[in-house]
Amino acid sequence: MIEFHCLSDSEQLAEAAARQVLVAAEAAITARRRFRLVLAGGQTPLATYRRLAEMSAEWGHWEVFFGDERCLPQTHPERNDQAARLNWLDRVPIPPQKIHPIPAELGAKTAAARYTDLIQGHLPFDLVLLGLGEDGHTASLFPGHPSDADALVIPVYDAPKPPPERVSLGPRALSNCQSVLMLVSGQGKRQALARLRAGEDLPIARIRPRGQLLILADAAAWG
């Protein structure tokens, strides 16, 4: 069951999202002494990451994974892991060995195989963060784009937006979690969010966590 909440603006969205992440972290650490978090790429989550960088948490118990990555050189500024490091991860004491970037610089096929081997021993995740593209994509799962429904990690070729080669967790891996938090901001996402609210078969509809799937949107996206 998808639950929608509308926030007044992007700042309120980032604050609410950061609080949701911390609540999930506290619950997971209390229950299991670790918090396994999957990060979203794109621009919308960056404000949330900057909020988290200013907050206190038991960072030593956090373990970070990525929902998707672009097949670009390891330190390319347009990679999702580099943006997360710049805005958050390099500013808090999460142990480096507990941050698991997708090795997308190796190419989609090799990176997908290696990340599959990695995450198999770390499932289920506690919280998965996702975004929503203007075309309705989430992670690097694009509407109408072929993918292997059984694969934990999917090599993506000929993506509808650049770069064409990517790596993405598949619906099977993204669903293997306690909860999902999707962040949607900006007027450019309004049509995609309306399609989602109307029940259209977008990739997010195939992601079914064990618990809550919460979508936080700002008023510009909500319309």
Sine and cosine of phi, psi and omega as CSV:
sin_phi,cos_phi,sin_psi,cos_psi,sin_omega,cos_omega
0.00,0.00,0.82,-0.57,0.01,-1.00
-1.00,0.03,0.73,-0.69,0.06,-1.00
-0.91,-0.40,0.76,-0.65,-0.03,-1.00
-0.95,-0.33,0.67,-0.74,0.16,-0.99
-0.75,-0.66,0.69,-0.73,0.04,-1.00
-0.96,-0.29,0.79,-0.62,0.06,-1.00
-0.96,-0.29,0.38,-0.92,-0.15,-0.99
-0.93,0.38,-0.60,0.80,-0.03,-1.00
-0.42,-0.91,0.00,-1.00,-0.08,-1.00
-0.92,0.39,-0.50,0.87,0.03,-1.00
-0.93,0.37,-0.69,0.72,0.05,-1.00
-0.90,0.43,-0.59,0.81,0.05,-1.00
-0.88,0.47,-0.74,0.67,-0.02,-1.00
-0.89,0.46,-0.66,0.75,0.00,-1.00
-0.91,0.42,-0.72,0.69,-0.01,-1.00
-0.90,0.44,-0.65,0.76,0.00,-1.00
-0.91,0.41,-0.70,0.72,0.01,-1.00
-0.87,0.49,-0.65,0.76,0.03,-1.00
-0.91,0.42,-0.63,0.77,0.04,-1.00
-0.88,0.47,-0.66,0.75,0.01,-1.00
-0.90,0.44,-0.69,0.72,-0.01,-1.00
-0.91,0.41,-0.62,0.79,0.04,-1.00
-0.89,0.45,-0.68,0.73,0.03,-1.00
-0.90,0.43,-0.63,0.77,0.02,-1.00
-0.90,0.45,-0.72,0.70,-0.01,-1.00
-0.88,0.48,-0.66,0.75,0.00,-1.00
-0.91,0.42,-0.70,0.72,-0.03,-1.00
-0.92,0.39,-0.67,0.74,-0.02,-1.00
-0.92,0.38,-0.62,0.78,0.06,-1.00
-0.89,0.46,-0.66,0.75,-0.07,-1.00
-0.99,0.16,-0.63,0.78,-0.19,-0.98
-0.74,-0.67,0.05,1.00,0.00,-1.00
0.89,0.46,0.40,0.92,0.11,-0.99
-0.31,-0.95,0.40,-0.92,0.00,-1.00
-0.74,-0.68,0.91,-0.41,-0.02,-1.00
-0.97,-0.23,0.91,-0.42,-0.14,-0.99
-0.86,-0.50,0.71,-0.70,0.10,-0.99
-0.97,-0.25,0.80,-0.61,-0.06,-1.00
-1.00,-0.08,0.53,-0.85,0.09,-1.00
-1.00,-0.07,0.46,-0.89,0.10,-0.99
-0.99,-0.12,-0.21,-0.98,-0.01,-1.00
1.00,0.07,-0.04,-1.00,-0.09,-1.00
-0.99,0.10,-0.60,0.80,-0.13,-0.99
-0.84,0.54,-0.70,0.72,-0.06,-1.00
-0.94,0.35,-0.25,0.97,-0.12,-0.99
-0.89,0.46,-0.59,0.81,0.04,-1.00
-0.90,0.43,-0.60,0.80,0.07,-1.00
-0.91,0.41,-0.66,0.75,0.02,-1.00
-0.89,0.45,-0.63,0.78,0.03,-1.00
-0.91,0.41,-0.58,0.81,0.08,-1.00
-0.90,0.44,-0.71,0.71,-0.02,-1.00
-0.89,0.46,-0.56,0.83,0.01,-1.00
-0.89,0.46,-0.38,0.92,-0.02,-1.00
-1.00,-0.09,-0.05,1.00,-0.09,-1.00
-0.98,-0.22,0.31,-0.95,0.05,-1.00
-0.99,-0.11,0.65,-0.76,0.04,-1.00
-0.37,-0.93,0.21,-0.98,0.06,-1.00
-0.99,0.10,0.95,0.31,-0.17,-0.99
-0.86,0.51,-0.48,0.88,-0.02,-1.00
-0.89,0.45,-0.32,0.95,0.00,-1.00
-0.99,-0.16,0.04,1.00,-0.02,-1.00
-1.00,0.04,0.56,-0.83,0.11,-0.99
-0.70,-0.71,0.79,-0.62,-0.22,-0.98
-0.90,-0.44,0.74,-0.67,0.07,-1.00
-0.82,-0.57,0.10,-1.00,-0.04,-1.00
-0.80,-0.60,0.65,-0.76,-0.03,-1.00
-0.97,0.25,-0.50,0.87,0.05,-1.00
-0.29,-0.96,0.24,-0.97,0.04,-1.00
-0.47,-0.88,0.48,-0.88,0.06,-1.00
-1.00,0.00,0.64,-0.77,-0.01,-1.00
-0.98,0.20,0.99,0.13,-0.01,-1.00
-0.75,-0.66,0.27,-0.96,0.03,-1.00
-0.82,0.58,0.42,-0.91,-0.21,-0.98
-0.82,0.57,-0.61,0.79,-0.05,-1.00
-0.96,-0.28,0.32,0.95,-0.02,-1.00
-0.90,0.44,0.73,-0.68,-0.07,-1.00
-0.91,0.42,-0.29,0.96,0.00,-1.00
-1.00,-0.04,0.07,1.00,0.10,-0.99
-0.97,0.25,0.55,-0.83,0.01,-1.00
-0.90,0.43,-0.63,0.77,-0.03,-1.00
-0.92,0.39,-0.57,0.82,0.02,-1.00
-0.93,0.38,-0.65,0.76,0.05,-1.00
-0.90,0.44,-0.66,0.76,0.02,-1.00
-0.91,0.41,-0.63,0.78,0.03,-1.00
-0.91,0.42,-0.72,0.69,-0.05,-1.00
-0.89,0.46,-0.68,0.73,-0.11,-0.99
-1.00,0.05,-0.28,0.96,-0.12,-0.99
-0.45,-0.89,-0.87,0.48,-0.27,-0.96
-0.88,0.47,-0.57,0.82,0.01,-1.00
-0.98,0.21,-0.02,1.00,-0.05,-1.00
-0.95,-0.32,0.01,1.00,0.02,-1.00
-0.73,-0.69,0.41,-0.91,-0.12,-0.99
-1.00,0.06,0.76,0.65,0.19,-0.98
-0.95,0.32,0.78,-0.63,-0.01,-1.00
-0.83,0.56,0.74,-0.67,-0.06,-1.00
-0.82,0.57,-0.56,0.83,-0.02,-1.00
-0.95,0.31,-0.14,0.99,0.04,-1.00
-0.98,-0.20,0.14,0.99,0.12,-0.99
-0.95,-0.30,0.87,-0.50,-0.18,-0.98
-0.89,-0.46,1.00,0.05,0.06,-1.00
-0.94,0.33,0.44,-0.90,0.12,-0.99
-0.98,0.18,0.80,-0.60,-0.05,-1.00
-0.98,0.21,0.85,0.53,-0.12,-0.99
-0.92,0.39,-0.28,0.96,0.06,-1.00
-0.90,0.43,-0.25,0.97,0.01,-1.00
-1.00,0.10,-0.07,1.00,-0.09,-1.00
0.99,-0.16,0.43,-0.90,-0.16,-0.99
-0.88,0.48,-0.72,0.69,-0.09,-1.00
-0.91,0.41,-0.76,0.64,-0.01,-1.00
-0.91,0.42,-0.68,0.73,-0.01,-1.00
-0.89,0.45,-0.67,0.74,0.01,-1.00
-0.89,0.46,-0.66,0.75,0.01,-1.00
-0.90,0.43,-0.69,0.72,-0.02,-1.00
-0.93,0.37,-0.63,0.77,-0.02,-1.00
-0.95,0.31,-0.52,0.85,0.11,-0.99
-0.86,0.51,-0.74,0.68,0.02,-1.00
-0.86,0.51,-0.61,0.80,-0.02,-1.00
-0.94,0.35,-0.79,0.61,-0.17,-0.99
-0.97,0.26,-0.34,0.94,0.00,-1.00
-0.83,0.56,-0.53,0.84,0.00,-1.00
-1.00,0.01,0.07,1.00,-0.06,-1.00
-0.83,-0.56,0.16,0.99,0.03,-1.00
-1.00,0.05,0.52,-0.86,0.01,1.00
-0.99,0.15,0.40,-0.92,0.15,-0.99
-0.97,0.24,0.35,-0.94,0.08,-1.00
-1.00,0.05,-0.69,0.73,-0.02,-1.00
-0.57,-0.82,0.70,-0.71,0.08,-1.00
-0.91,-0.42,0.83,-0.56,0.11,-0.99
-1.00,-0.08,0.68,-0.73,0.02,-1.00
-0.69,-0.72,0.39,-0.92,0.15,-0.99
-0.89,-0.46,0.02,-1.00,0.01,-1.00
-0.74,-0.67,0.85,-0.53,0.02,-1.00
-0.99,0.17,0.27,-0.96,0.00,-1.00
-0.88,0.48,-0.44,0.90,0.03,-1.00
-1.00,-0.04,0.06,1.00,0.02,-1.00
1.00,-0.05,0.09,1.00,-0.01,-1.00
-0.98,0.20,0.40,-0.92,0.13,-0.99
-0.67,-0.74,0.57,-0.82,-0.26,-0.97
0.77,0.64,-0.76,-0.65,0.15,-0.99
-0.90,-0.44,0.66,0.75,0.10,-1.00
-0.98,-0.22,0.93,-0.36,-0.13,-0.99
-0.97,-0.24,0.63,-0.78,0.03,-1.00
-0.82,0.57,0.76,-0.65,0.05,-1.00
0.96,0.27,0.03,1.00,-0.03,-1.00
-1.00,-0.03,0.74,-0.67,-0.06,-1.00
-0.91,0.41,0.62,-0.79,0.07,-1.00
-0.41,-0.91,0.34,-0.94,0.00,-1.00
-1.00,0.07,0.94,-0.35,-0.08,-1.00
-0.91,0.41,-0.37,0.93,-0.05,-1.00
-1.00,-0.06,-0.20,0.98,-0.07,-1.00
-0.98,0.21,0.66,-0.75,0.11,-0.99
-0.94,0.33,-0.66,0.75,-0.02,-1.00
-0.78,-0.63,0.71,-0.70,-0.17,-0.99
-0.89,-0.46,0.80,-0.60,0.20,-0.98
-0.97,0.25,0.73,-0.68,-0.06,-1.00
-0.91,-0.41,0.80,-0.60,0.04,-1.00
-0.85,-0.53,0.45,-0.89,0.05,-1.00
0.81,0.59,0.68,0.73,0.05,-1.00
-0.87,0.49,0.56,-0.83,-0.03,-1.00
-0.92,0.40,-0.24,0.97,0.06,-1.00
-0.76,-0.66,0.48,-0.87,-0.07,-1.00
-0.95,0.31,0.45,-0.89,-0.13,0.99
-0.97,0.26,0.44,-0.90,-0.10,-0.99
-0.95,0.32,-0.38,0.92,-0.02,-1.00
-0.96,-0.27,0.81,-0.59,-0.09,-1.00
-0.57,-0.82,0.09,-1.00,0.12,-0.99
-0.73,-0.68,0.67,-0.74,-0.05,-1.00
-0.62,-0.78,0.63,-0.78,0.27,-0.96
-0.88,0.48,0.63,-0.77,0.03,-1.00
-1.00,0.03,0.14,-0.99,0.02,-1.00
-0.82,0.57,-0.55,0.84,0.00,-1.00
-0.90,0.44,-0.69,0.72,0.02,-1.00
-0.96,0.29,-0.68,0.74,-0.03,-1.00
-0.91,0.40,-0.44,0.90,0.04,-1.00
-0.99,0.15,-0.33,0.95,-0.07,-1.00
-1.00,0.09,0.93,0.36,-0.07,-1.00
-0.45,-0.89,0.25,-0.97,0.04,-1.00
-0.96,0.28,-0.64,0.77,-0.02,-1.00
-0.37,-0.93,0.34,-0.94,0.02,-1.00
-0.83,-0.55,0.66,-0.75,0.08,-1.00
-0.81,-0.58,0.90,-0.44,0.02,-1.00
-0.96,-0.27,0.70,-0.71,-0.02,-1.00
-0.91,-0.41,0.77,-0.64,-0.05,-1.00
-0.72,-0.69,0.83,-0.55,-0.01,-1.00
-0.62,-0.79,0.49,-0.87,0.12,-0.99
1.00,-0.08,0.53,-0.85,-0.04,-1.00
-0.88,0.47,-0.47,0.88,0.00,-1.00
-0.90,0.44,-0.34,0.94,0.00,-1.00
-1.00,-0.08,0.02,1.00,-0.13,-0.99
-0.87,0.48,-0.71,0.70,-0.04,-1.00
-0.91,0.40,-0.68,0.73,0.01,-1.00
-0.90,0.45,-0.65,0.76,0.02,-1.00
-0.92,0.39,-0.62,0.78,0.05,-1.00
-0.89,0.46,-0.64,0.77,0.06,-1.00
-0.89,0.46,-0.66,0.75,0.02,-1.00
-0.91,0.41,-0.71,0.71,0.00,-1.00
-0.91,0.42,-0.46,0.89,0.01,-1.00
-0.99,0.15,-0.06,1.00,0.06,-1.00
1.00,0.02,0.29,0.96,0.01,-1.00
-0.91,0.41,0.47,-0.88,-0.06,-1.00
-0.99,0.17,0.96,0.27,0.10,-1.00
-1.00,-0.02,0.29,-0.96,-0.03,-1.00
-0.81,0.59,-0.56,0.83,-0.01,-1.00
-0.88,0.47,-0.43,0.90,-0.01,-1.00
-0.92,0.39,-0.30,0.95,0.00,-1.00
-1.00,-0.09,0.07,1.00,0.01,-1.00
-0.97,-0.24,0.88,-0.47,-0.12,-0.99
-0.76,-0.65,1.00,-0.03,0.01,-1.00
-0.93,0.37,0.19,-0.98,0.02,-1.00
-0.93,0.37,-0.52,0.86,-0.01,-1.00
-0.86,-0.50,-0.82,-0.57,-0.16,-0.99
-0.98,0.22,0.62,-0.79,0.25,-0.97
-0.88,-0.47,0.98,-0.21,-0.10,-0.99
-0.96,-0.29,0.77,-0.64,0.05,-1.00
-0.92,-0.39,0.88,-0.48,0.07,-1.00
-0.97,-0.23,0.81,-0.59,0.00,-1.00
-0.76,-0.65,0.55,-0.83,0.11,-0.99
-1.00,0.07,0.18,-0.98,-0.11,-0.99
-0.90,0.43,-0.52,0.86,0.01,-1.00
-0.90,0.44,-0.64,0.76,0.02,-1.00
-0.97,0.24,-0.56,0.83,-0.06,-1.00
-0.94,0.34,-0.62,0.78,0.00,-1.00
0.97,0.25,0.00,0.00,0.00,0.00
